Amino acid sequence: MASQDGALTPDDRDFVTALASGLEVIMAFDQASPRMTLSEVATKTHMNRAKARRFLLTLHALGYVRKQERYFELSPKTLQLGYAFLSANNYHNAIQKYLEDITHETGESSSLGVLDGKDVIYVARSAAKHRLMAITLAVGTRLPTAYTSMGRILLGTLPDEERHRILQESELVAHTAHSITDLKTLEAEIIKAREQGYCIVDQELDSGLRSLAVPIFSGGGRLIGAMNVSTNSARVPLERLEENILPCLKEKALEIKETLI
């Protein structure tokens, strides 16, 4: 049986469980766990050791995983999977110029992100010299949708039922003292962002991190993603974010819409 958005469910006869499990093994490797033993992979993916071993050895044979003694890690070949997305959506090259322009004009980092369920994924980025977070932000970085300005403005573009489902499945935890953990309050913030056409998230994911995002559309009205500027709250007050940086983001969003069909 297909879900409401047309996607197969795991109990559908056309659903390939082996493929899904293989991808789950690949996704288990992240910044917190770049190298793992067989037992660690099995635990993280909730598979038994025999099943996890077969997938790891298959991925190793295909060149997607490297093995050194007891440890497994992803190989550079996995980058081809992400590059396939970027190649199929070649708009990222055009948008990169606009991100760099934003960084040049504001002195702040700017990124393009797309929604992937409970996460927003960075697909293009122009980094300023100053560092904003404890983690390194780069193309491929995944951050929780509920606590990022790009994630919230993108959630605002979804039908109410789909947005509510994603939020219910998300972990609403207090990353900082400013984090919104109440579902109704969070949904109200998302609706507010949708109505005003931009979203500001102030120190909800990381102390000192303040970000602003706007949705990006093609000339044909297709949603491309969201574009943001990330700043340090001690350096950039909210007033400057709204009065100076927001007009810059809106201008670039309009230019992108006029450029991309």
WOZIUR-V859664 format. One line per field, one symbol per residue. ss: DSSP state (H for helix, E for strand, C for the rest). burial: b if it has 24 or more other ideal C-beta (glycine too) atoms within 12 Angstrom, else e. A space follows every 50 residues. Layout:
# WOZIUR-V859664
ss=???
burial=???
This chain:
# WOZIUR-V859664
ss=CECCCCCECCCCCCCCHHHHHHHHHHHHCCCCCCEEEHHHHHHHHCCCHH HHHHHHHHHHHHCCEEEECCEEEECHHHHHHHHHHHHHCCHHHHHHHHHH HHHHHHCCEEEEEEEECCEEEEEEEECCCCCCCCCCCCCCCEEEHHHCHH HHHHHCCCCHHHHHHHHHHCCCCCCCCCCCCCHHHHHHHHHHHHHHCCEE EECCCCCCEEEEEEEEECCCCCEEEEEEEEEECCCCCHHHHHHHHHHHHH HHHHHHHHHCC
burial=eeeeeeeeeeeeeeeeeeeebbebbbbbbeeeeeebebebbbeebebeee ebbebbeebbeeebbebeeeebbbeeebeeebeeebeebebbebbbebbb ebbeebebbbbbbbbbbbbbbbbbbbbbeeebbeeebebbbbbbbbbbbb bbbbbbbbeeeebeebbeebebeebeeebbeeeeebbebbeebbeebbbb bbbbbbebbbbbbbbbbeeeeebbbbbbbbbbbeebeeeebbeebbebbb ebbeebbeebe
